[in-house]
Amino acid sequence: MKYLFLWCICVVCLLHPAFAQHEHHKGMKMDTARSPEKMGPMQMPMNHAFSLNLPMNRNGSGTSWLPDASPMYGYMFHSRKWMYMVHGNLFLRYTYQDIGRKGVRGGDKFDAPNWFMLMAQRKVGRRGLFHYEVMLSFDRLTEGGAGYPLLFQSGESWKGQPLVDRQHPHDLFSGLSVGYTYALSKNTDIYASFGYPGEPALGSVAFMHRPSAMNNPDAPISHHWNDGTHITFGVATLGVRLHDFKLEGSVFTGREPDENRYNFDRMRFDSWSGRLSYNPSRNWALQVSHGHIKSPELLHPGEDVNRTTASAVFSQPLQHNNHLNITGLWGLNKNKDHTGENALLLEGALNVKRVAVYTRYEWVQKSTEELDLPGTDNLFGVHAVTGGISYDLLRAMHTRLAIGVQGSVYFNEKALHSLYGKNPLAGEVYLRLYPDLMKP
């Protein structure tokens, strides 16, 4: 019954009458100082999801922050009292991991990684703000149960076996959350949010929502060192903002999603996290966070993880709606009686007219357990370097279609050469369908 109830909520949200009578905002003003009640319907701004006094560009994933200068891709609609935004990303691609078959753990596949999100909000009185989100992914249909090939990736399981060298598919309902914010003053907000599923206050903005990563079809191989909790079945967060600082804490379910990507997993609320965020200017977003994750892996129920992260996101608008976006982050997973495992990531994207050039560097310490290897618990350092370029073939109805190509090289330790070969290569070509850039 609870699954049917949540399905009904989602359908009602998506079929809200506003979508039958919507008008797209053109030339929308982002000034949030004016009261929406005093503005005409075509002038109503959309502010941050958790603040009436912050710009919508600061929206990250969950309750996380991006820089105010971040670009936003999406469609905006409105009814008399509600404001809506729709986001999404769809790749049609062919990926080939371990070109030349240097090792035995590569693979190739035609697939279509994807996600789609609806955000909606409305004012409640003069100081209140109500917000909800629905995020869907059809990965289970396009990627199968075992996901897509990705060398040195690890995390979650399929048919009772750990997923290694593959990126797991995301759940159909990747997010169903509600939030309420009350503005104590222009510079102070308090807020609460609940998600089933949702995202706790842990880690940076999830990779699929970072402007520096949106052109790349692949999840980082450090995903479970930073933002692996972005789909959590049961999470409650409380937070307070003071000027450009934000302190928040979450209680949530530590267990990662199970192999059934269509159901709603049991809520446990057995884990916790805290995050401090600071945006020193419109170009920067900084955060540090720590959390205790109870029994995240189904195949290792007795192992808890203490995760610590830090990240910096930089966004610089350029002339003629071009922009530069860079993210740097560090994550540490520490299990009891095990050596801590570190991960570093640096990625960037430069968008100039129809062309996007992007890159990603990662260094991750993968354990014997993570790589599903026999023997004692050892750590193996893996370096991954990716570069890509995409070109917008056409723009129509506020939507873009791009063609792209990217390649990766992995630098692995000698002990792994028998499985992966020395410095294996990967490549892919794709078509990408995504919303147009929203312009102030």
PAMI-737361 format. One record per residue: residue in three letters; y, z, x of N, C-alpha, C in turn. Coordinates in steps of 0.05 Angstrom, whole numbers, plus 32768, in hexadecimal, padded with zeros to 4 digits. Each point is the difference from the previous one (the first is absolute). Example, Ala and Ser with C-alpha at 12.3 -4.5 7.8 and 13.67 -1.06 7.14 Angstrom:
REM PAMI-737361
ala7F8E809C8108801880007FEE801880008012;ser80157FF27FF98018800180108016800E7FF1;
REM end
This chain:
REM PAMI-737361
met7FE880008010801880007FF0801980008011;lys7FFF800F801680198001801080067FE5800D;tyr7FEB7FF0800780057FE6800B800C7FED7FEB;leu7FF680027FE7800B7FF07FEA801D80077FFB;phe8006801A8001801B80097FFB80137FF58015;leu7FF88000801A80127FF6801580027FE27FFE;trp7FEB7FF27FF980017FE37FFC80157FFA7FEA;cys800080107FEB80137FFB7FEA801C80058009;ile800580148011801B8005800A800A7FE88010;cys7FEE7FF5801180087FE9801080077FE87FEF;val7FEF7FFB7FEC80057FE97FEF801B80037FF1;val800580187FF6801980057FF180187FFC8012;cys7FFD8009801A80177FFC801380057FE38004;leu7FEB7FF1800480037FE4800780097FEF7FE8;leu7FFA800A7FE780087FF17FE88018800C7FF2;his800F8011800F8018800C7FF480127FEA7FF5;pro800D80047FE980107FEB7FF380157FF48012;ala8009800F801480147FF580127FF77FE6800D;phe7FE57FFE80057FF77FE8800E7FFF7FE87FEE;ala800280047FE680017FE97FEE801D7FF77FFC;gln801480108008801B7FF97FFC80108003801A;his7FF47FFC8017800D8006801980137FEA8008;glu80138008801280127FED800D80018007801D;his7FFE7FED801180008005801D801C80068009;his800380148012801B8007800A80077FED8016;lys80177FF47FFE800A7FEE8015801B800C8009;gly80028001801B8019800B800B8003801D7FF9;met7FEB80107FFE8001801C7FF8800F80108014;lys801180127FF5800F801280117FEF80198006;met8001800A80187FF080178009801180198000;asp801780007FF58011801880007FF680137FEC;thr7FF6801780097FF580147FEE801480157FF8;ala80197FFD8007801480147FFA80097FFE7FE3;arg7FFC7FE97FF380087FFC7FE57FEA80097FED;ser8008800B7FEA7FEC80097FEC7FF47FE87FF1;pro7FE67FFE7FFE7FF47FEA7FF180097FFF7FE3;glu800680167FF4800980007FE4801A7FF17FFC;lys80107FFE8016801A7FF37FFE7FFF7FE3800A;met7FE87FF680057FFE7FE5800C7FF37FEE7FEC;gly80067FE680027FF27FED7FEF7FE47FFC800A;pro7FEF7FF47FEF7FE37FFE80077FFB7FEF8019;met80117FED80067FFB7FEF8017800B800D801A;gln800E80177FFE800B800D80177FF180198008;met7FEC80097FF07FF3801980057FF17FFF801B;pro8005801480117FF38000801A7FE5800D7FFF;met7FF07FFC80147FE7800F800280028010801A;asn7FFF801B7FFC8003801180177FE48007800B;his8000801380137FE78009800C7FEE800C7FEA;ala7FE57FFE80047FED800A7FED8002801E7FFC;phe800A800F80148001801D7FFF801C800B8005;ser80157FF07FFA801B8009800380137FED7FF2;leu8012800C7FF080157FF07FF380167FF98014;asn8000800C801880167FFC80137FF87FF3801A;leu7FE87FF380007FF77FF180177FFA7FE37FF8;pro80037FED80127FFB7FE47FF97FE27FFB7FFE;met7FF87FEC7FF07FE47FFA7FFC7FF37FF68019;asn800F7FF580137FF57FF680197FF280168010;arg800680197FFB7FF48016800E7FE380067FF6;asn7FF97FF47FE97FE580037FF67FEB7FF78013;gly7FED801280077FE97FF880107FE87FFF7FEE;ser7FE9800B800A7FE980047FEF7FFE801D7FF9;gly7FF680067FE87FFF801C7FF8801D800B7FFF;thr80048016800E801B800C8002800D7FFC801B;ser7FF47FEF8011800A7FFB801B801A7FF08000;trp800E80008016801A7FF280037FFE7FE98013;leu800E7FEA7FF980077FEA8012801E80028006;pro800A7FF28014801D7FFF8004800E7FF37FE8;asp801980087FFC80107FF57FEA80057FE28005;ala7FFF7FF7801880057FE480067FE77FEE7FFD;ser7FEA800C7FF77FE77FF07FFD80027FEA7FEC;pro7FF47FE980057FFF7FEB7FEC7FED80087FEA;met80057FF67FE87FEE80047FE97FF87FE67FF4;tyr7FE67FFD7FFC7FF57FE87FF37FF580087FE4;gly80097FF37FEB7FF580087FE680107FF27FEA;tyr7FF880077FE7800D7FF77FE8800A80187FF1;met80187FFE7FF5800C80167FF280057FF87FE3;phe7FF880127FEE80047FFC7FE3800C801A7FF4;his80097FFE7FE7800B80187FF47FFE7FFE7FE2;ser7FFF80177FF3800580027FE3801980127FFD;arg8005800A7FE98018800F7FFC800180198011;lys7FE9800E800280008019800F7FEF80008019;trp7FEF7FEC80037FED7FFF801680077FEB8014;met7FFB8005801A80027FED80157FE47FFB800C;tyr7FFA7FE780067FE57FFA800B80027FEF8019;met7FED800580127FFD7FEE80177FE37FF98003;val7FFA7FE780077FE57FF780057FFE7FF6801C;his7FED800A800F7FFB7FF7801C7FE47FF58002;gly7FFA7FF380167FE57FF680047FFD7FF08019;asn7FE77FFB80087FFA7FF080177FE47FF57FFC;leu7FFD7FE680047FE57FF37FFE7FFD7FED8017;phe7FEA8003800F7FF97FEE80167FE77FF17FF8;leu80007FE580037FE97FF07FFF7FFA7FF7801C;arg7FEA8009800C7FFD7FFC801D7FE37FFD8009;tyr7FFE7FF680197FE77FFF800E80048011801A;thr7FEF801480048002801080187FE67FFE8010;tyr80037FFF801A7FE97FFD8013800380158015;gln7FF080157FFF8000801680137FEB7FFC8015;asp8008800180197FF07FFB80187FFA7FE28002;ile80167FF180057FFD7FE380057FEF7FFB8018;gly7FED7FEE7FFD7FED7FFA80167FE880138001;arg800080147FEE7FE980127FFE7FF9800C801B;lys8013800E800C7FFB800E80197FEE80187FFC;gly8002800B7FE87FEF80187FFA7FF07FFB7FE7;val7FF780177FF47FEE7FFE7FE9800D800D7FE7;arg801980078002800D800F7FEA80167FF17FF2;gly80037FE7800580157FF07FF47FF87FF67FE5;gly800F7FEE7FF47FFA7FF47FE780177FEE7FF7;asp7FFB7FEF7FEC80157FEF7FF57FFE80007FE2;lys80167FF97FF3800080027FE380187FF17FF4;phe7FFC7FF37FE980167FF77FEF800580177FEC;asp801880097FFD800580167FEE801D80007FF7;ala800880167FF2801B80017FF58009801D7FFD;pro8008800D8016800C801B7FFD801880007FEE;asn800380157FEF80157FFF7FEC8007801C7FF6;trp801880037FF6800980177FF180187FF97FEF;phe8003800F7FEA80167FFB7FED8009801B7FF5;met801B80037FFD800B801A7FF880167FFD7FEB;leu800080117FEC801580037FED800D801B8004;met801B80018002800F80198001801380007FE9;ala800380177FF3801280027FE9800E801B8001;gln801980017FF7800F80198000801580007FEB;arg800980187FF7801680037FEE800D801B8004;lys801980027FF9800E801980027FF880127FE9;val8000801A80077FFA80157FEC801880138000;gly80127FFD7FED8019800F800080127FF58016;arg80128011800A80137FF880147FF58003801C;arg7FED801280057FF78006801B7FE27FFB8004;gly7FF27FF97FEC7FE37FFD80027FF87FE38003;leu7FE97FFB800E7FF67FE580047FE180017FFD;phe7FF67FF07FEE7FE37FFD7FFD7FF67FE6800B;his7FE98001800D7FF67FE9800F7FE27FFE7FFD;tyr7FF67FE77FFD7FE37FFD80027FF97FE6800E;glu7FE88000800B7FF67FE880107FE47FFA7FF7;val7FFA7FE680007FE57FF67FFD7FFA7FED8017;met7FEC800480107FF97FEE80157FE37FF77FFD;leu7FFC7FE680017FE57FF47FFC7FF97FF08019;ser7FE67FFF80067FF67FEE80147FE57FF57FF7;phe7FFD7FE680037FE77FF27FF87FEF7FFA8019;asp8003801280147FF07FFD80197FE27FFF7FFB;arg7FF780117FED7FE380017FFB7FF67FE57FF7;leu80107FF07FF27FF77FE67FF780027FEB8017;thr80158002801080057FEC80157FF38007801B;glu7FFB801A80057FF68008801A7FE380097FFE;gly7FF580047FE87FE5800B7FFD8000801E8006;gly7FE9800C7FFE7FFF801D800580048008801D;ala7FF97FEF801280028006801D801B7FF9800C;gly80127FF57FF1801A7FF9800A80007FE78012;tyr80147FFE801180027FE880117FFC8007801E;pro7FF77FEC80107FFB8006801C80198007800F;leu7FFF801580108017800880117FF680118017;leu7FFF7FF480187FF4800E8017800D801B8005;phe7FEF801480058007801B8008800C80107FE8;gln80007FF57FE88009800F7FE97FEA80137FF8;ser800680177FF47FED80147FF7800B80107FEA;gly7FEE800B7FEF800980117FEA7FF27FF87FE6;glu7FF780147FF17FF37FFE7FE67FE47FF38004;ser7FF37FF97FE97FE47FF880027FFA7FEA7FEB;trp7FE87FF480037FF67FED7FEC7FE180028000;lys7FF580057FE97FE380037FFC7FF580158012;gly800E801680037FF78017800F80027FFD801E;gln800C7FEA800A80047FFB801C801D80008007;pro8008800A8018801C80008008800A7FE48003;leu80197FFB7FF8800D7FE68004800C8000801C;val7FF67FEF8011800A7FFD801B80057FE38005;asp80167FFA800D80087FE4800680057FF17FE6;arg8007800F7FEB80087FF47FE6801580127FF4;gln80137FF47FF28014800F7FF17FF680037FE3;his7FFE80187FF77FF680057FE580127FF47FEB;pro7FF67FF97FE980117FF77FEA800E80177FF3;his80177FFB7FF4800F80157FF37FF780017FE2;asp800480187FF47FF880047FE480117FEF7FED;leu7FF47FF87FEA800F7FF27FEB801A800F7FF9;phe7FFD80197FF9801880117FFC8006800E801A;ser80127FF4800F8008800C8019801780147FFD;gly800C80017FE9801580137FFB800680027FE2;leu800180187FF6800A80077FE5800F801A8003;ser801A80008001800F80188006801880027FEF;val800980197FFC801980067FF1801080148011;gly801A7FFF7FFD80128012800F801980077FF0;tyr800B80188006801980087FF38011800C8016;thr801A7FF980008013800A80138018800B7FF1;tyr800B8016800A8018800C7FF5801580028016;ala80177FF57FFB8016800080148010801A7FFD;leu7FFD80128013801180188000801D7FF98007;ser80037FEC8010801B7FF580077FFC7FE4800B;lys80157FF480097FFD7FE5800B7FEF8000801A;asn80008016800E7FF18001801A7FE780117FFE;thr7FF880097FE97FE980117FFE7FEF7FF97FE8;asp7FE67FFA80057FED7FFA7FEA7FE880128004;ile7FF380077FE97FE6800C80007FEE7FEE7FEF;tyr7FE77FFD80087FEF7FED7FF17FE380098001;ala7FF17FF57FED7FE380057FFF7FF37FE67FF8;ser7FE87FFB800B7FF17FE87FF87FE280077FFE;phe7FF27FF07FF07FE380037FFD7FF47FE58000;gly7FE97FFC800E7FF37FE680007FE280037FFD;tyr7FF57FEE7FF17FE37FFE7FFC7FF77FE37FFC;pro7FFF7FF1801780058008801C801D7FFF8008;gly8006800D8016801B8000800B7FFF8003801E;glu80178006800C80028002801D800D801A8008;pro7FF380118010800C801A800880167FFC8015;ala800E801580068015800080147FF48003801B;leu7FF47FEA800A7FF28000801A80007FE4800B;gly800B7FFD801880017FE6800D801A7FF17FFA;ser80027FE8800C80177FEF7FFB7FFC7FF17FE6;val80137FEE7FFB7FFD7FED7FEA7FE67FF18004;ala7FF07FFD7FEB7FE67FF2800380057FE38009;phe7FED7FF6801080037FE6800E80087FE97FED;met7FF57FFF7FE880057FEA7FEE801D80007FF5;his800E80168003801B80027FF6801580008017;arg7FF77FFF801980137FFF8016800B7FE48004;pro801A7FFB8001800A7FE580057FF67FF4801A;ser7FFA801180147FF77FF6801A7FE37FF77FFE;ala7FF280067FEB7FE37FF97FFE7FF97FED7FE9;met80137FFA7FEF7FFA7FF17FE87FF67FE48005;asn80067FF480177FF77FE580057FE37FFF800B;asn7FF6801780087FE68002800C7FEA80067FEB;pro7FEC7FEF7FFC7FEC80067FEC7FED80178007;asp7FFF800880197FED80148009800B801D7FFF;ala7FEF80137FF98008801C80027FFF8007801E;pro8010801380097FFE8009801C7FE5800E8004;ile7FF67FFE80197FE7800E80068005801E8003;ser8019800880008008801C80008006800A7FE4;his7FF87FF17FEB800680077FE57FF8801D7FF9;his7FE9800880087FF6801B7FF9800A80168013;trp80137FF98011800E80138011801C80067FF5;asn80097FF07FED801B80037FF6800280007FE2;asp7FFA7FEA7FF380057FFC7FE37FE77FFD7FF0;gly7FE98009800A7FE77FFD7FF27FFE800F7FE6;thr801280127FFB800080107FE780117FF37FEA;his80087FE6800480127FF47FEC7FF47FFC7FE5;ile7FE580017FFE7FF380007FE67FF080197FFE;thr800B80147FF27FF4801B7FFE7FFC80077FE2;phe7FE880067FF97FFB80067FE48005801D7FF9;gly801A80057FFB800A801A7FFA8013800A8015;val801A7FFE7FFB8014800A8013801980097FF1;ala800A801880088018800B7FF4801380068017;thr80197FF87FFE8014800380158019800D7FF5;leu800B8013800F801B800B7FFA80117FFB8018;gly801A7FFA7FFB80127FFB8017801D80067FFA;val800F80028015801D80057FFD800E7FEE8015;arg80167FF47FF780117FEF8012801B800E8003;leu800980028019801A800A8006800E7FEC8012;his80137FF27FF6800E7FEA800E7FEA7FEC8008;asp7FFD7FFB801A7FEC7FEC80097FE7800C800B;phe7FFC801A7FFA7FE7800E80077FEF80037FE7;lys7FE6800180037FEE80047FEA7FE88010800A;leu7FF980167FF17FE9801080067FEE80007FE8;glu7FE77FFA80047FED7FFE7FE97FE480098008;gly7FF180097FEC7FE5800980047FEE7FF67FEA;ser7FE77FFC80067FEC7FF57FED7FE780108000;val7FF380027FEA7FE480087FFE7FF17FE87FF5;phe7FE87FFA800A7FF37FE87FF87FE280018006;thr7FF27FEB7FF77FE47FFD80047FFB7FF4801C;gly7FF0800E80107FFB7FF6801B7FED7FE98002;arg7FEC7FFF7FEE7FEC7FEB8001800C7FE47FFB;glu7FF97FEE8011800A7FE47FFD7FF27FF37FE8;pro800B7FEA7FF57FF37FF37FE97FE37FF98005;asp7FF080027FEB7FE37FFA80037FFC7FE27FFF;glu7FE67FF780007FFA7FE4800280057FF17FE6;asn8002800E7FEA80067FF37FE6801E7FFD7FFF;arg80097FE88003801D7FFA8001800D7FFE7FE5;tyr7FF180037FEA800B7FFD7FE68003801A7FF1;asn7FF58016800B8001801A7FF180168012800A;phe800280187FF48013801480087FF08018800B;asp80028006801A7FF18015800D8009801B7FF6;arg7FEF801480058006801B7FF78017800C8010;met8012800D7FF28016800F800D7FF6801A800B;arg8008800780197FF78018800D801780128009;phe80167FF680088017800F80097FF880158015;asp7FF17FF780147FF680128015800E7FFC801B;ser80157FEF8000800E7FFA8019801E80037FFD;trp800E80018016801D80047FFF800E7FF18016;ser801A7FFB7FFC80107FF38015801D80077FFD;gly80107FFC8015801C80047FFF800E7FEA8011;arg80187FF87FF8800E7FEA800E801E80068000;leu800C7FFB8018801D80028003800A7FE48006;ser80127FF67FF0800C7FE58004801E80028005;tyr800A7FEE8010801C7FFF800680097FE38005;asn80157FF87FF2800C7FE68004801B8004800C;pro80037FFE801B80198006800D80157FEA7FFB;ser7FF87FE87FF880137FEB7FFA7FF27FED7FED;arg800E7FEC7FF67FF57FED7FEE7FEA7FEE800D;asn7FFF8001801A7FEC7FEF800F7FE7800E8008;trp7FFF801B7FFD7FE9800F800B7FF480127FEA;ala7FE5800380027FF280147FF07FEB800D8012;leu8002801A80027FEE801080127FF080147FF0;gln7FE7800680087FF180147FF37FEC800C8013;val7FF9801A7FFB7FEA800D800D7FF0800E7FE9;ser7FE6800180027FF0800B7FEB7FE6800B800B;his7FF480137FF17FE7800C80087FF180067FE7;gly7FE57FFD80017FF080067FE97FE480098007;his7FF4800F7FEF7FE3800880027FF17FF17FEA;ile7FED7FEF80097FF27FEE7FED7FE3800A7FFF;lys7FF8800A7FE87FE6800B7FFC7FEB7FEA7FFC;ser7FEC7FFE80117FE97FEF7FFD80077FE37FF7;pro80107FF2801080097FE57FF87FEA7FEC7FFD;glu7FEB800180127FEC7FEC80007FE780087FF1;leu7FF77FF07FEE7FE880057FF07FE880048011;leu7FFD7FF280167FE880018011800180178013;his8017800E8002800380178012800E80177FF0;pro7FF3800A7FEC800D80137FED8008801A800D;gly7FF4800780178006801A800D80187FFE8013;glu800C7FE9800380157FFD8014801B7FFE7FF2;asp801280138007801C7FFF7FF780117FF48016;val80177FF57FF980127FF38013801C800D7FFE;asn800B80078017801C80088001800F7FE8800C;arg80127FF57FF0800F7FE88007801D80068005;thr800B7FF78017801C80038006800B7FE48006;thr80177FFA7FF5800C7FE58004801E80038005;ala800B7FEB800D801D7FFD800380067FE28000;ser80167FF97FF580077FE37FFF801E7FFC7FFF;ala80087FE88009801C7FF77FFF80007FE37FF5;val80107FFB7FEC80027FE57FF5801D7FF78003;phe80047FE8800A801A7FF5800580037FE67FF0;ser80177FFD7FF380067FE77FF1801C7FF78007;gln80037FE78006801B7FF5800780047FE67FF1;pro801180007FEC80077FE77FF280107FEE8013;leu7FFA7FE67FFF800E7FEC800F800F7FED7FEE;gln800F7FEE800B800F7FEE7FEF7FEE7FEE7FEF;his800B7FF77FE97FF37FED7FEF7FE5800B7FF6;asn7FFF801A7FF97FE8800C7FF57FE880008013;asn80047FFD801A7FEB800480137FFE801D8008;his7FEA8009800B7FFD801C80067FEA80058015;leu80048017800D7FED800980157FF6801C7FF8;asn7FE5800480017FF480197FF87FEB80088015;ile8002801A80087FEE800A80157FF6801C7FF8;thr7FE6800580057FF4801A7FFB7FF180098018;gly8004801980077FF0800D80157FF4801A7FF4;leu7FE7800580067FF480187FF57FE9800B8012;trp7FFB80197FFC7FEB800E800F7FF080117FEB;gly7FE6800080037FEF80117FEF7FEB800E8011;leu7FF880187FF77FEB800F800E7FEE800C7FEB;asn7FE67FFA80027FEB800C7FF07FF180148011;lys7FFE80187FF67FF28015800F7FEB800D7FEE;asn7FE67FFE80077FEB800E7FF37FF88019800F;lys7FF680147FF37FF78018800D7FEA7FF98013;asp8002800B80187FEC7FFD80157FFE7FE3800A;his80147FF07FFB80017FE4800A801B7FFC800E;thr80007FEE801380197FF9800E80127FF17FED;gly801A8005800180137FF27FEF80017FE38007;glu80037FEF7FEB80017FE38002801C7FF77FFA;asn800C7FF28013801C7FF67FFD80017FE37FF8;ala80167FF87FF580067FE47FFA801E7FFB8003;leu80077FEA800C801C7FF7800280027FE47FF4;leu80167FFB7FF380057FE57FF4801D7FF98004;leu80057FE78007801B7FF580017FFF7FE47FF4;glu800F7FFB7FEB7FFF7FE67FF3801D7FF87FF9;gly80047FE57FFF801A7FF67FF97FFF7FE57FF3;ala80147FFA7FF080027FE67FF2801D7FF78000;leu80047FE68008801A7FF47FFF7FFF7FE97FEC;asn801080027FEB80027FEB7FEB801A7FF18003;val7FFE7FE6800680177FEF80037FFC7FE87FEE;lys80117FFE7FEB7FFE7FEB7FEC7FE37FFF7FF5;arg7FF27FEA80047FE57FFE7FF47FEA80098013;val8007800880187FEC800780157FFF801E8004;ala7FE8800A80027FFB801C80087FEE80018018;val8009800E80157FF0800480187FFA801E8002;tyr7FE7800780047FF9801C7FFF7FEB80078015;thr7FFE801980077FED800980147FF8801D7FFA;arg7FEA8008800B7FF6801C7FFD7FF080078019;tyr80058017800B7FF1800B80167FF5801B7FF7;glu7FE6800580077FF3801A7FF97FEF80098018;trp8000801A80037FED800E80117FF480167FF0;val7FE57FFF7FFE7FF280147FEF7FE8800A8010;gln7FFC801A7FFE7FE8800D800B7FEB80027FEB;lys7FEB7FEF80027FEA7FFF7FED7FE98010800C;ser7FF480117FF07FEA801180097FE57FF27FFC;thr7FEC800B800B7FE47FF67FFC7FFA7FFF7FE2;glu800880157FF27FFB80017FE380107FEB7FF1;glu80197FFC800780107FEC7FF37FF47FE48003;leu7FF67FFA80177FF47FE580057FE37FFE7FFA;asp7FF580167FF47FE480017FF87FED7FF98017;leu8004800F80167FF07FFC80187FED80188005;pro7FE97FFC800C7FEF80168006800A800F8018;gly7FF6801880048007800F8019801480167FFA;thr8009800C8016801280177FFE801C7FF77FF8;asp801180137FF9801B7FFB7FF680127FF88017;asn80067FE6800280137FF6801380187FF27FF3;leu80167FFD800E80177FF27FF680037FE68010;phe80067FEA7FF180047FE6800C801C7FF67FF9;gly80107FFB8014801B7FF67FFB7FFF7FE27FFB;val800D7FF87FEA80017FE47FF8801D7FF77FFD;his80077FEB800D801B7FF47FFE7FFD7FE67FEF;ala80137FFC7FEE80007FE87FEF801C7FF47FFF;val80027FE78006801A7FF280007FFE7FE87FED;thr80127FFF7FED80007FEB7FEC801C7FF37FFF;gly80007FE57FFD80187FF17FFD7FFC7FEB7FEB;gly80157FFB7FF07FFE7FEC7FEB801A7FF47FF8;ile7FFF7FEA7FF180177FF27FF77FFA7FF57FE4;ser801480017FEE7FFC7FF57FE680197FF07FF8;tyr7FFD7FED7FEE80157FEF7FF880007FFD7FE1;asp801680047FF380027FFD7FE380007FE37FF9;leu7FEB7FF77FF37FFE7FE57FF880127FF97FE8;leu800280137FEE80107FFB7FE88009801A7FF4;arg80157FFE7FF0800A80167FF080057FF67FE4;ala7FF5800E7FED80037FF87FE47FFD80187FEE;met801280037FEC7FFF80167FED7FFF801B800E;his80118003801480038019800F7FE58008800E;thr7FF17FEC80087FE68004800D7FFE7FEE8018;arg7FF3800980157FFD7FF180187FE27FFA8006;leu7FFB7FE9800B7FE67FF9800A80027FF9801E;ala7FF2800F801180027FFC801C7FE57FF9800C;ile80007FF280167FE87FFA80108003800E801A;gly7FEA800B800A8002800F80197FE77FFF8010;val80038008801A7FEA80018012800480188012;gln7FEB800E80088003801680127FE780028012;gly8003800D80177FEA800480128001801C800B;ser7FE9800B80087FFE801B800B7FEE80008019;val8006801180137FEF800480167FFC801E8003;tyr7FE6800880057FF9801D80037FF88005801C;phe800A8016800B7FF98009801B7FF080197FFD;asn7FE67FFE80067FED80167FFB7FF48009801A;glu7FF5801880017FF4800B80187FE57FF28006;lys7FF8800180197FE87FF3800A7FE880097FF1;ala7FFF80197FF77FE9800B7FF27FFC7FF27FE5;leu80147FF27FF67FFD7FF37FE67FFC7FE28003;his7FFE7FF680187FFE7FE380047FE67FF57FF5;ser7FEB800F80007FE67FF67FF680017FFB7FE2;leu8011800F7FF280027FFD7FE380167FEC7FF8;tyr80178001800F80177FF17FF880077FE98013;gly7FF37FFF801780097FEE80158019800B800D;lys80097FF2801580188008800E80197FF37FF3;asn801280107FF880197FF67FF47FFC7FEB7FEA;pro7FF280087FEA7FFB7FED7FEB801A7FF67FF2;leu7FFE7FE97FF580177FF37FF37FFB7FFD7FE2;ala80167FFF7FF17FFF7FFC7FE380177FEE7FF7;gly7FFC7FF27FEB80157FEE7FF67FFD7FFC7FE2;glu80167FF87FF37FFE7FFA7FE480177FEE7FF8;val7FFC7FF27FEA80147FEF7FF4800280087FE2;tyr80187FFE7FF48002800A7FE580177FF37FF1;leu7FFF80017FE680167FFC7FEE8007801A7FF4;arg801A80067FFE800A80197FF580127FFB7FE9;leu7FFA800E7FE980117FFF7FE9800D801B7FFC;tyr801B80007FFE800E801A7FFE801B7FFC7FF3;pro800D80167FF6801A7FFD7FF380167FF98013;asp80157FF67FF580187FF98010800F80198009;leu80117FFD801380118015800A801580077FEA;met8002801A7FFA801580097FEE801A8003800F;lys80157FF57FF6801A8000800E801480127FF1;pro800F80108010801480117FF380177FF07FF5;
REM end
